[in-house]
Amino acid sequence: MKATVISQEVESTYEKVKSLAGWTVDKNVVLTITSYYVTSEREFVAESLNRAIDALKSKASWFSPLRGNLLPMMAAFLDKPGSNIEEEVNRLFAKQQVLKEVGFRNTIHSYLAALLVSDNPDSYEIEARQAKKLYDAMKKQHFFLTSDDDYAYAVLLGKKGEEPVEHALSMRTYYDALRDAGFRSGNELQWLSQVLTYIHIQFNPFLVSRAAEILAHFKKETKVRSVHYPIIGFLTVFDVKDTELTDIIELTHALEQTKPFKWNREMALSIGIGYVMHELTENAEQASISLATSVELILQAQQAVMAATIAAMAASSASNSSNT
């Protein structure tokens, strides 16, 4: 792996995104946008992202959850090579409207979840209802933890079409087992427990022990936060080997030496994992990732988790500053 080349690409892309976003956009959001372009191996073109931002602004009302710090990030998710941005934006709003109609609240997380709904309009309502049934079942298992930041994974996993009560019960079983294995309780652990049902919903204790091994491996080498839990879950269910974990560490260390990550080492690990995971799934036989409709779907789910955390951090910081 050419870790130096990739880290140089990250630095270059970061500066371009920062220049476009301006000083009002949180640095973590700029890093998330940079991560999305680099991990999905897409060239950043400022004019293209600008068009996506403008298209979202023209469609979103002044009180829309899309307005604000996360708008450029949502625009980046829609900025696909060769696509018609107006059609992409209209599709996003149509999907989100269907999610609202089945009972999901109108928050930034419902738009993130809408990204994961299939593009076929005939599937919108089916997938939305499957997601809502699974979400409601998850809520019964974890009433206080389950909130709008679980919408994206409810959509992603609801597509499996499994019996929702059984599916949610397996998530809860994973949650309790992971906590006993040393993972910290909280929203991020719930996301990890959800990801471990991505291939098969039946509880498998091996996945718990493997996830714990991966966590311990990373902790020896770099800074690991709870926000990495769901990405560790993807490494677990896709049976990523120790050799690939070494590649991730090598890239992470290279990224940590760059200017954007001097004070954001945890984001370096996220990009390292995302890049290597993209490479592995892109080269894998289709049968091994048969439940993944595309590499981008997985990466968007990962970014949705990061976005949820960033939004929560920003809200908490603003609240603390106001109280002070």
C-alpha positions as CSV (number, residue, x, y, z in Angstrom):
1,M,0.0,0.0,0.0
2,K,1.3,3.4,-0.9
3,A,0.4,5.1,2.4
4,T,2.5,8.2,1.7
5,V,0.6,8.8,-1.6
6,I,-2.7,8.4,0.0
7,S,-1.8,10.7,2.9
8,Q,-0.7,13.3,0.4
9,E,-4.0,12.9,-1.4
10,V,-5.8,13.5,1.9
11,E,-3.9,16.6,2.6
12,S,-4.5,18.0,-0.9
13,T,-8.2,17.2,-0.8
14,Y,-8.6,18.6,2.7
15,E,-7.2,22.0,1.7
16,K,-9.5,22.1,-1.3
17,V,-12.6,21.2,0.8
18,K,-11.6,23.7,3.5
19,S,-11.2,26.4,1.0
20,L,-14.7,25.8,-0.5
21,A,-16.4,25.3,2.9
22,G,-15.1,28.4,4.5
23,W,-14.4,29.1,8.2
24,T,-18.0,28.6,9.3
25,V,-18.0,24.9,8.7
26,D,-16.7,22.7,11.5
27,K,-13.3,21.2,11.0
28,N,-14.6,17.7,11.7
29,V,-17.2,18.1,9.0
30,V,-14.4,19.1,6.5
31,L,-12.5,16.0,7.6
32,T,-15.6,13.9,7.1
33,I,-16.1,15.2,3.5
34,T,-12.4,14.7,2.8
35,S,-12.7,11.1,4.1
36,Y,-15.7,10.4,1.9
37,Y,-13.9,11.5,-1.3
38,V,-10.7,9.8,-0.5
39,T,-12.1,6.5,0.8
40,S,-14.4,6.1,-2.2
41,E,-11.5,7.1,-4.5
42,R,-13.4,10.0,-6.1
43,E,-11.8,13.1,-7.3
44,F,-12.8,16.3,-5.5
45,V,-14.0,19.0,-7.9
46,A,-15.0,22.2,-6.2
47,E,-17.4,23.3,-8.9
48,S,-19.3,20.0,-8.7
49,L,-19.7,20.1,-4.9
50,N,-20.7,23.8,-5.2
51,R,-23.5,22.8,-7.6
52,A,-24.7,20.1,-5.2
53,I,-24.7,22.6,-2.3
54,D,-26.7,25.2,-4.3
55,A,-29.2,22.5,-5.4
56,L,-29.8,21.4,-1.8
57,K,-30.2,25.0,-0.7
58,S,-32.7,25.8,-3.4
59,K,-34.8,22.7,-2.3
60,A,-34.5,23.0,1.5
61,S,-36.6,25.5,3.5
62,W,-35.0,27.9,5.9
63,F,-36.0,25.6,8.8
64,S,-34.9,22.4,7.1
65,P,-32.6,20.1,9.1
66,L,-30.3,20.2,6.0
67,R,-29.5,23.9,6.7
68,G,-26.4,24.5,8.7
69,N,-23.1,22.8,9.4
70,L,-23.9,19.5,7.8
71,L,-25.2,20.8,4.5
72,P,-21.8,20.5,2.6
73,M,-21.5,16.9,3.8
74,M,-24.9,16.0,2.5
75,A,-24.0,17.7,-0.8
76,A,-20.8,15.6,-1.0
77,F,-22.9,12.4,-0.6
78,L,-24.9,13.4,-3.6
79,D,-21.9,14.5,-5.7
80,K,-21.6,11.4,-7.8
81,P,-19.6,11.3,-11.1
82,G,-21.8,11.7,-14.2
83,S,-25.0,12.2,-12.2
84,N,-27.6,14.9,-12.6
85,I,-27.5,16.8,-9.3
86,E,-31.0,18.1,-9.5
87,E,-32.3,14.6,-10.0
88,E,-30.2,13.4,-7.1
89,V,-31.6,16.1,-4.8
90,N,-35.2,15.5,-5.8
91,R,-34.7,11.8,-5.2
92,L,-33.3,12.4,-1.7
93,F,-36.3,14.6,-0.8
94,A,-38.7,12.0,-2.2
95,K,-37.1,9.3,-0.1
96,Q,-37.0,11.4,3.0
97,Q,-40.7,12.3,2.6
98,V,-41.7,8.6,2.5
99,L,-39.6,8.0,5.6
100,K,-41.5,10.8,7.3
101,E,-44.9,9.4,6.2
102,V,-44.2,6.1,7.9
103,G,-43.3,7.7,11.1
104,F,-39.6,8.8,11.1
105,R,-39.0,12.3,12.5
106,N,-37.9,15.2,10.3
107,T,-34.2,15.4,11.4
108,I,-30.8,15.3,9.7
109,H,-30.7,11.6,10.4
110,S,-33.8,11.0,8.3
111,Y,-32.0,12.5,5.3
112,L,-28.9,10.4,6.1
113,A,-31.2,7.4,6.2
114,A,-32.8,8.4,2.9
115,L,-29.4,8.1,1.2
116,L,-29.5,4.4,2.0
117,V,-33.0,3.8,0.4
118,S,-32.8,2.1,-3.0
119,D,-33.1,4.4,-6.0
120,N,-36.1,2.5,-7.4
121,P,-39.3,4.5,-6.5
122,D,-41.3,1.3,-6.3
123,S,-39.1,0.3,-3.3
124,Y,-39.3,3.5,-1.3
125,E,-42.4,2.6,0.8
126,I,-41.5,-1.0,1.1
127,E,-38.1,-0.2,2.5
128,A,-39.4,2.6,4.7
129,R,-42.0,0.3,6.3
130,Q,-39.4,-2.4,6.8
131,A,-37.1,0.1,8.4
132,K,-39.8,1.5,10.7
133,K,-40.8,-2.0,11.9
134,L,-37.2,-2.8,12.7
135,Y,-36.6,0.6,14.4
136,D,-39.7,0.1,16.6
137,A,-38.5,-3.4,17.6
138,M,-35.0,-1.9,18.4
139,K,-36.7,0.7,20.5
140,K,-38.4,-2.0,22.6
141,Q,-35.0,-3.6,23.3
142,H,-33.2,-0.3,24.1
143,F,-35.8,2.4,24.8
144,F,-33.4,5.2,25.9
145,L,-30.5,4.4,23.5
146,T,-32.6,4.1,20.3
147,S,-33.2,7.5,18.7
148,D,-33.1,9.2,15.3
149,D,-29.3,8.5,15.1
150,D,-30.3,4.9,14.5
151,Y,-32.4,5.7,11.4
152,A,-29.6,5.0,8.9
153,Y,-28.9,1.5,10.2
154,A,-32.6,0.7,10.5
155,V,-32.9,1.4,6.8
156,L,-29.7,-0.4,5.9
157,L,-30.6,-3.5,7.9
158,G,-34.3,-3.4,7.3
159,K,-33.6,-4.3,3.7
160,K,-32.7,-7.8,4.8
161,G,-36.4,-8.4,5.3
162,E,-35.9,-10.4,8.5
163,E,-38.5,-10.8,11.2
164,P,-38.0,-7.4,13.0
165,V,-38.5,-8.7,16.6
166,E,-36.1,-11.5,16.2
167,H,-33.6,-9.2,14.4
168,A,-33.7,-6.6,17.2
169,L,-33.4,-9.3,19.9
170,S,-30.2,-10.5,18.2
171,M,-28.9,-6.9,18.3
172,R,-29.6,-6.8,22.0
173,T,-27.8,-10.1,22.6
174,Y,-24.8,-8.8,20.7
175,Y,-24.9,-5.6,22.7
176,D,-24.8,-7.4,26.1
177,A,-22.1,-9.8,24.9
178,L,-19.9,-6.9,23.5
179,R,-20.3,-5.0,26.8
180,D,-19.1,-8.0,28.7
181,A,-16.1,-8.3,26.3
182,G,-14.9,-4.8,27.2
183,F,-16.7,-2.4,24.9
184,R,-18.1,0.7,26.4
185,S,-21.9,1.1,26.7
186,G,-23.6,3.7,24.6
187,N,-24.9,4.6,21.2
188,E,-21.8,3.6,19.4
189,L,-21.9,0.1,21.0
190,Q,-25.5,-0.2,19.8
191,W,-24.4,0.7,16.3
192,L,-21.8,-2.0,16.5
193,S,-24.3,-4.6,17.7
194,Q,-26.5,-3.6,14.7
195,V,-23.6,-4.0,12.2
196,L,-22.8,-7.5,13.5
197,T,-26.2,-8.7,12.2
198,Y,-25.4,-7.4,8.7
199,I,-24.6,-10.7,7.1
200,H,-26.6,-13.1,9.3
201,I,-28.9,-12.0,12.1
202,Q,-28.4,-15.1,14.3
203,F,-26.1,-14.4,17.2
204,N,-22.6,-15.7,16.7
205,P,-20.2,-15.5,19.7
206,F,-17.2,-15.7,17.3
207,L,-18.0,-12.3,15.9
208,V,-17.9,-10.8,19.4
209,S,-14.5,-12.3,20.2
210,R,-13.2,-11.2,16.8
211,A,-14.5,-7.6,17.2
212,A,-12.7,-7.5,20.6
213,E,-9.5,-8.8,19.0
214,I,-9.7,-6.0,16.3
215,L,-10.3,-3.4,19.0
216,A,-7.3,-4.6,21.0
217,H,-5.1,-4.7,17.9
218,F,-5.9,-1.1,17.1
219,K,-5.5,0.1,20.7
220,K,-1.9,-1.1,20.7
221,E,-1.1,1.0,17.7
222,T,-3.2,4.2,17.6
223,K,-6.0,6.2,19.2
224,V,-9.3,4.4,19.2
225,R,-12.7,6.0,20.2
226,S,-16.2,4.6,20.6
227,V,-17.0,6.2,17.3
228,H,-14.9,3.5,15.6
229,Y,-17.1,0.7,16.9
230,P,-19.4,0.4,13.9
231,I,-16.5,0.5,11.5
232,I,-14.8,-2.3,13.5
233,G,-18.1,-4.1,13.1
234,F,-17.8,-4.0,9.3
235,L,-14.2,-5.3,9.5
236,T,-15.6,-8.1,11.6
237,V,-18.5,-9.2,9.4
238,F,-16.4,-9.0,6.3
239,D,-13.8,-11.3,7.9
240,V,-10.9,-8.9,7.4
241,K,-7.6,-10.6,8.2
242,D,-4.7,-9.4,10.4
243,T,-2.6,-8.6,7.3
244,E,-5.2,-6.0,6.2
245,L,-5.4,-4.6,9.8
246,T,-1.6,-4.0,9.5
247,D,-2.3,-2.1,6.2
248,I,-4.9,0.0,8.1
249,I,-2.4,0.8,10.9
250,E,0.3,1.7,8.3
251,L,-2.0,4.1,6.6
252,T,-3.3,5.5,9.9
253,H,0.2,6.3,11.1
254,A,1.0,8.0,7.8
255,L,-2.2,10.1,8.1
256,E,-1.4,11.0,11.7
257,Q,1.7,12.8,10.5
258,T,-0.2,15.2,8.2
259,K,-1.5,18.6,9.2
260,P,-5.3,17.9,9.2
261,F,-4.9,15.1,11.7
262,K,-2.5,16.7,14.2
263,W,-5.3,17.1,16.7
264,N,-7.8,14.6,15.1
265,R,-6.0,11.3,15.3
266,E,-9.2,9.4,15.7
267,M,-10.3,10.6,12.2
268,A,-7.1,9.2,10.8
269,L,-8.1,5.7,11.9
270,S,-11.6,6.1,10.3
271,I,-10.1,7.1,7.0
272,G,-7.6,4.3,7.2
273,I,-10.3,1.7,7.8
274,G,-12.6,3.2,5.2
275,Y,-9.9,3.2,2.5
276,V,-8.8,-0.4,3.1
277,M,-12.3,-1.7,3.4
278,H,-13.2,-0.1,0.1
279,E,-10.2,-1.8,-1.6
280,L,-11.1,-5.2,-0.1
281,T,-14.8,-5.1,-1.0
282,E,-14.1,-3.7,-4.5
283,N,-11.8,-6.7,-5.2
284,A,-13.8,-9.4,-3.4
285,E,-15.9,-11.9,-5.2
286,Q,-19.5,-10.8,-5.4
287,A,-20.7,-13.8,-3.4
288,S,-18.7,-12.7,-0.3
289,I,-20.5,-9.3,-0.2
290,S,-23.8,-10.4,-1.7
291,L,-25.8,-8.4,0.8
292,A,-23.9,-5.2,0.0
293,T,-25.7,-3.4,-2.9
294,S,-22.6,-1.4,-3.4
295,V,-19.3,-0.3,-1.7
296,E,-20.7,3.2,-1.5
297,L,-23.7,1.9,0.5
298,I,-21.3,0.7,3.2
299,L,-19.2,3.8,3.1
300,Q,-22.3,6.0,3.4
301,A,-23.5,4.1,6.4
302,Q,-20.1,4.6,8.0
303,Q,-20.1,8.3,7.2
304,A,-23.7,8.5,8.6
305,V,-22.4,7.2,11.9
306,M,-19.6,9.7,11.8
307,A,-22.0,12.5,10.9
308,A,-24.3,11.6,13.8
309,T,-21.4,11.8,16.2
310,I,-20.2,15.1,14.8
311,A,-23.7,16.6,15.0
312,A,-24.0,15.5,18.6
313,M,-20.5,16.9,19.5
314,A,-21.4,20.2,17.8
315,A,-24.7,20.5,19.7
316,S,-23.1,19.7,23.0
317,S,-20.3,22.2,22.4
318,A,-22.7,24.9,21.5
319,S,-24.8,24.1,24.6
320,N,-21.8,24.2,26.9
321,S,-20.6,27.5,25.5
322,S,-24.1,29.0,25.9
323,N,-24.3,27.9,29.5
324,T,-20.9,29.3,30.2
